[in-house]
Amino acid sequence: MKTAHRIRMNPTPEQVAYLKRACGTRRFIYNWGREQWEKQYQAYKQEQEAVPEAQRVLKTPNAFALKKQFNAMRHEAYPWTGEVTKCVVEGAFDDLGKAYANFFAGRAEYPRFKKKGTSHESFYLSNDKFTVGSHWISIPGLGRFILDQRQTKKDRGKLLRPLGTVNLAEKLRFVEERKATRPTKKRNQRKQVLCESLKILGATVSCEAGQWYVSIQLDIKKEHPPAPLPVVGVDVGIKQAAVVSDGRRLQNQRPLASHLKKLGTLQRRLSKKQKTKDPETRRTVFSKNYEKQRLKVAREHQEIANIRRDVQHKFTTELARTCRAIGIEDLNLLGMMANRKLSRAVADVAMGQLLQFLKTKVANAGGDLFIASRWFPSTKRCCCCGHVKKRMPLKHRTYQCQICELAIDRDVNASFNLAWFATDMLRQLHA
């Protein structure tokens, strides 16, 4: 099973300078590859139209050829790219290749250039270039960069390792059984995940709201506990974030709605900060106070997302551990977001994130997750007699069956129907 553990980093100001330079180098190389890809594709297209087939020499661009071309010229044209680890170059071209592959497969839009300040700042580390220990990670090239900035020539060998090690907020929670040591605190015992085998695949260092994180990708092997017996249905919505057929409910915390007033205040203060346009480069120059206020806005957004993510993680973990099979409904989230009266509430409840957590955790726990079609009448169908209504508007919060005269909450009725769907699919699966 492949998984990842995201840990917060606590770098020093000198280490932050290196991390920012690595992110900027990765962004520059990605944009360079994006520009060259377009130029080479246009040249290839013109040759296909104007030159006979026997005389054609150009091929369609690809990420590997662009990386080879860049490495051949980087030391002369862009020597500053050598100040960071070579994993930055390899990761940038890997991301470029994946972006075009996703576009050609119809999974994403056409790749765009990455802009400083708006794009997600990150860079990749291969598994053989870094080391993870107890509350620390050693990043390649970091110690050498700091010593070059300090212009230190004495005792460089002794300082390389300490300066290149970044403090982590917690240990890696995945531990091999033969190397495991029993933690002294119960809180750490709950966090520790024992595995039969463990292999580190790589890591991604990223920045979010001025805070640095490392996401360590792993390939682990562990025994699945015996799956529990209950089969339940989960109906997601806006008034109640999730309703389970066994009576459990996830209340909609509405973190965005509760923080909207404070967020608006921070945004108004940000709009009043100074920003000017350079007449020569035509670029917008932001003041230091603007950057400070922008960071406050970003951290407020991060707090909102963390509240929502924490509640959903706890709810989906409990469901995955206590249920044998779960039935959920595929939702047209883009269509729901197009409704201008409901779009903010739909975004605030984060239904897509909740369903994604369920997919991942149920699979890891050894259970089964059955997804009903978006045309499945979970809300219109009576869970008692099976009668299907023609219409069921949102204003009707109670389902009243005209055949058996059942009166039940519409969300509970939908969860019962999804539980019935999961039971039927489980029966067909083991038939």
C-alpha positions in Angstrom: 0.0 0.0 0.0 1.3 3.5 -0.9 0.7 6.3 1.5 2.2 9.5 2.7 2.9 11.3 6.0 2.9 15.2 6.0 5.0 16.7 8.7 5.5 20.4 9.6 9.1 21.6 9.4 10.7 24.2 11.6 13.6 25.7 9.5 15.9 28.5 10.5 15.9 31.8 8.5 19.0 30.6 6.6 17.4 27.3 5.8 14.2 29.1 4.6 16.4 31.1 2.1 17.5 27.8 0.6 14.0 26.3 0.5 12.7 29.4 -1.2 15.5 29.3 -3.8 14.8 25.6 -4.5 11.1 26.4 -5.1 12.0 29.4 -7.3 14.4 27.2 -9.3 11.8 24.6 -9.8 9.3 27.2 -11.0 11.8 28.7 -13.4 12.7 25.3 -14.9 9.1 24.3 -15.2 8.3 27.5 -17.1 11.4 27.0 -19.3 10.2 23.5 -20.2 6.7 24.7 -20.8 8.0 27.4 -23.2 10.3 25.0 -25.1 7.5 22.4 -25.4 5.3 24.9 -27.1 8.0 26.1 -29.5 9.1 22.6 -30.4 5.5 21.5 -30.9 4.8 24.5 -33.2 7.9 23.7 -35.2 6.9 20.0 -35.4 3.4 21.1 -36.6 4.7 23.3 -39.3 7.1 20.6 -40.6 4.1 18.2 -40.7 2.2 20.6 -42.9 5.0 21.8 -45.2 7.6 19.1 -45.5 7.1 15.7 -47.2 7.0 12.7 -44.9 10.3 11.3 -46.1 12.2 14.5 -45.2 10.7 15.1 -41.8 13.2 15.0 -38.9 11.4 16.7 -35.9 9.6 14.7 -33.3 6.9 15.6 -30.8 8.4 17.1 -27.6 8.6 15.1 -24.4 9.8 15.8 -20.8 12.9 13.5 -21.0 14.3 15.2 -24.1 13.7 18.6 -22.6 15.5 17.6 -19.4 18.5 16.3 -21.5 18.5 19.6 -23.4 18.4 21.7 -20.3 21.2 19.8 -18.5 23.4 20.3 -21.5 23.2 24.1 -21.3 22.4 24.8 -17.6 26.0 25.3 -16.4 26.7 27.9 -19.1 23.3 29.7 -19.4 21.9 29.2 -15.9 24.8 28.4 -13.5 22.7 29.5 -10.4 20.5 26.4 -10.8 23.5 24.4 -9.5 23.1 26.0 -6.0 20.3 23.6 -5.2 20.0 19.9 -5.4 19.6 18.3 -8.8 16.3 16.7 -7.6 14.7 20.1 -8.2 15.5 19.8 -11.9 14.3 16.2 -12.2 11.1 17.0 -10.3 10.3 20.0 -12.4 10.4 18.0 -15.7 8.5 15.1 -14.1 5.7 17.6 -13.2 5.8 19.0 -16.7 5.4 15.6 -18.2 2.6 14.7 -15.9 0.8 18.0 -16.6 0.8 17.3 -20.4 -0.2 13.6 -19.8 -3.2 14.7 -17.8 -4.2 17.2 -20.4 -4.0 14.7 -23.3 -5.9 12.2 -21.2 -8.7 14.8 -20.6 -8.1 14.9 -16.8 -6.9 18.5 -16.6 -6.6 21.8 -18.6 -3.7 22.8 -20.7 -0.6 23.4 -18.6 0.0 27.1 -17.7 3.0 29.0 -16.6 3.7 29.2 -12.9 3.7 32.6 -11.4 5.6 33.7 -8.2 3.2 34.4 -5.4 0.2 32.6 -6.8 1.4 29.1 -7.7 2.0 26.4 -5.1 5.6 26.5 -3.9 7.2 23.1 -3.7 10.0 20.9 -4.9 10.7 17.1 -5.0 13.4 15.0 -3.3 14.3 11.5 -4.5 14.5 8.7 -1.9 18.3 8.3 -2.1 19.0 12.0 -1.6 17.6 12.7 1.9 17.6 11.0 5.3 14.8 11.0 7.9 15.5 10.6 11.6 13.9 11.2 14.9 12.4 14.8 14.5 14.8 15.8 11.7 15.3 15.5 8.0 18.6 16.0 6.1 18.1 17.9 2.8 20.8 17.6 0.1 22.8 20.8 -0.6 21.3 22.8 2.3 24.5 22.8 4.4 26.7 23.7 1.5 24.5 26.6 0.5 24.5 28.1 4.0 28.3 27.8 4.3 28.7 29.5 0.9 26.4 32.3 2.0 28.4 32.7 5.2 31.7 32.5 3.2 33.0 30.0 5.7 36.1 28.0 4.7 37.2 26.6 8.1 35.6 23.4 9.5 33.2 23.0 6.6 33.1 19.2 7.0 31.9 19.5 10.6 29.2 22.1 9.8 27.8 20.6 6.7 25.6 18.0 8.4 24.2 20.2 11.3 23.4 23.1 9.0 21.7 20.8 6.4 19.4 19.2 9.0 15.9 20.7 9.4 13.9 20.1 12.6 10.5 18.3 12.2 7.5 18.8 14.5 6.9 15.0 14.9 8.4 11.6 14.0 7.6 9.5 11.0 4.5 7.6 12.3 5.2 4.5 10.1 7.7 2.2 11.8 8.9 -1.3 10.9 8.0 -3.9 13.6 11.6 -5.2 14.0 12.9 -1.6 14.6 10.0 -0.4 16.7 10.5 1.0 20.2 7.6 1.5 22.5 6.8 5.2 22.9 6.6 6.5 26.5 3.5 8.6 25.9 0.1 7.1 25.1 -0.5 9.9 22.6 2.6 8.8 20.6 1.6 5.1 20.9 -1.7 5.9 19.2 0.1 7.7 16.4 2.6 4.9 15.7 1.7 2.6 12.8 3.6 -0.8 12.8 4.4 -2.2 9.4 5.9 -5.5 8.2 8.0 -3.7 5.7 8.6 0.0 4.9 10.2 1.7 1.9 10.6 5.5 1.4 9.7 6.4 -2.2 10.4 10.2 -2.1 9.4 13.5 -0.4 7.9 16.8 -1.4 8.8 20.0 0.4 6.1 22.7 0.2 5.1 26.0 1.6 1.6 26.9 2.8 0.8 30.2 4.4 4.4 30.9 5.3 4.8 27.5 7.0 7.0 24.7 5.5 5.9 21.0 5.3 7.5 17.8 4.0 5.3 15.0 2.7 7.1 11.7 2.8 5.8 9.1 0.3 6.1 5.5 1.5 5.3 2.0 0.3 4.3 -0.1 3.3 3.1 -3.6 4.0 0.9 -4.4 7.0 -1.8 -6.9 8.0 -5.4 -5.7 7.6 -7.5 -6.3 10.7 -10.6 -8.5 10.2 -13.3 -6.3 8.6 -16.3 -5.6 10.9 -19.7 -6.7 9.9 -22.0 -3.6 9.7 -23.0 -2.4 6.2 -24.1 1.3 6.2 -25.1 4.1 3.8 -23.7 7.6 4.1 -25.6 10.5 2.7 -23.7 13.8 2.4 -25.4 17.2 2.3 -25.3 20.8 3.3 -27.5 21.0 6.4 -25.9 17.9 7.8 -22.4 17.2 6.4 -23.0 13.4 6.6 -25.8 11.2 7.8 -25.1 7.5 8.5 -27.8 4.9 8.4 -26.9 3.6 11.9 -27.6 7.0 13.5 -24.2 8.7 13.4 -24.1 12.2 12.1 -21.4 14.7 11.1 -22.5 18.2 11.8 -21.6 20.9 9.3 -19.1 23.0 11.1 -19.4 25.8 8.5 -15.8 27.0 9.2 -15.9 29.5 6.3 -19.2 31.1 7.4 -18.0 31.4 11.0 -14.8 33.1 9.9 -16.2 35.2 7.1 -16.4 38.4 9.1 -12.7 38.2 10.3 -11.6 37.2 6.8 -13.4 40.2 5.3 -11.6 42.5 7.8 -8.2 41.1 6.8 -9.0 41.3 3.1 -10.0 45.0 3.4 -6.8 45.8 5.2 -4.9 44.0 2.5 -6.5 46.0 -0.2 -5.3 49.3 1.4 -1.6 48.2 1.5 0.7 49.9 -0.9 1.5 48.3 -4.3 3.1 50.0 -7.3 3.9 49.1 -10.9 7.5 49.3 -12.1 7.4 51.5 -15.3 10.4 49.6 -16.8 9.5 45.9 -16.2 5.7 46.5 -15.9 5.7 44.3 -12.8 3.7 45.0 -9.7 5.9 45.7 -6.7 4.3 45.0 -3.3 5.4 46.7 0.0 6.6 44.8 3.0 3.4 45.5 4.9 1.4 44.1 2.0 3.4 40.8 2.3 2.8 40.7 6.0 -0.9 41.2 5.6 -1.1 38.7 2.8 0.4 36.2 5.1 -2.3 36.9 7.7 -5.0 36.3 5.1 -3.3 33.1 4.0 -3.1 31.8 7.5 -6.8 32.5 8.1 -7.6 30.5 5.1 -5.3 27.7 6.3 -7.1 27.7 9.7 -10.5 27.3 8.0 -9.2 24.4 5.9 -7.6 22.8 8.9 -10.9 22.9 10.9 -12.8 21.3 8.1 -10.0 18.7 7.4 -9.7 17.7 11.1 -13.4 16.9 11.5 -13.6 15.0 8.3 -10.5 12.9 9.1 -11.8 11.9 12.5 -15.3 11.0 11.1 -14.0 9.0 8.1 -11.4 7.1 10.2 -14.2 6.0 12.6 -16.4 4.9 9.7 -13.6 2.9 8.0 -12.7 1.1 11.2 -16.2 0.1 12.2 -18.0 -0.7 8.9 -17.6 -3.7 6.6 -19.1 -1.9 3.5 -20.2 1.6 2.9 -22.6 2.9 0.2 -22.2 6.5 -1.0 -23.6 8.5 -3.9 -21.6 10.0 -6.7 -22.4 13.7 -6.8 -22.3 16.3 -9.6 -20.2 18.8 -7.6 -19.5 21.1 -10.5 -23.2 21.4 -11.2 -23.9 22.2 -7.5 -21.2 24.8 -7.5 -22.8 26.5 -10.5 -25.8 27.4 -8.4 -25.0 30.9 -7.2 -27.3 30.6 -4.2 -25.7 27.4 -2.9 -22.1 27.6 -4.2 -20.6 29.1 -1.0 -22.3 26.5 1.2 -21.3 23.6 -1.0 -17.7 24.8 -1.0 -17.8 25.2 2.8 -18.9 21.7 3.5 -16.3 20.1 1.1 -18.3 17.1 0.0 -15.6 16.0 -2.5 -12.9 16.0 0.2 -15.1 13.9 2.5 -15.8 11.3 -0.3 -12.1 11.1 -1.2 -11.1 10.5 2.5 -13.7 7.7 2.6 -12.3 6.1 -0.6 -8.8 6.0 0.7 -9.4 4.9 4.3 -12.0 2.2 3.6 -9.5 0.7 1.1 -6.7 0.8 3.7 -8.9 -0.8 6.3 -9.8 -3.7 4.1 -13.5 -2.8 3.6 -15.6 -2.2 0.5 -16.9 1.2 -0.7 -19.7 1.1 -3.3 -20.5 4.3 -5.2 -24.0 4.6 -6.5 -24.7 6.5 -9.8 -25.7 10.2 -9.5 -29.0 9.1 -11.0 -29.7 6.6 -8.2 -32.9 7.9 -6.5 -31.6 7.8 -3.0 -33.7 10.8 -1.9 -36.8 10.2 -4.0 -37.1 6.5 -3.1 -39.0 5.3 0.0 -36.8 3.1 2.2 -39.8 1.1 3.4 -41.9 0.2 0.3 -39.6 1.3 -2.6 -41.9 3.9 -4.1 -40.1 6.6 -6.1 -41.4 10.1 -6.2 -41.2 12.3 -9.3 -39.9 15.4 -7.4 -38.3 16.0 -4.1 -37.3 19.8 -3.8 -34.7 20.9 -1.2 -37.4 22.8 0.8 -39.0 19.5 1.7 -36.9 18.3 4.7 -39.2 15.3 5.5 -40.0 12.4 3.2 -43.7 11.5 3.2 -44.5 8.4 1.3 -47.9 8.4 -0.5 -48.1 4.6 -0.6 -47.1 3.4 2.9 -47.6 6.8 4.6 -44.0 6.7 6.0 -42.7 10.1 7.4 -39.0 10.2 7.8 -36.1 12.8 7.6 -35.0 13.0 3.9 -31.3 12.5 4.8 -32.0 9.5 6.9 -34.2 8.0 4.2 -31.3 8.5 1.6 -28.8 6.9 4.0 -31.1 3.8 4.3 -31.4 3.5 0.5 -27.6 3.8 0.1 -27.2 1.1 2.8 -29.6 -1.1 0.8 -27.6 -0.4 -2.3 -24.3 -1.4 -0.5 -25.9 -4.6 0.8 -27.1 -5.6 -2.7 -23.7 -4.8 -4.3 -21.9 -6.8 -1.5 -24.2 -9.8 -2.2 -23.4 -9.7 -5.9 -19.7 -9.4 -5.2 -19.6 -12.6 -3.1 -22.2 -14.5 -5.1 
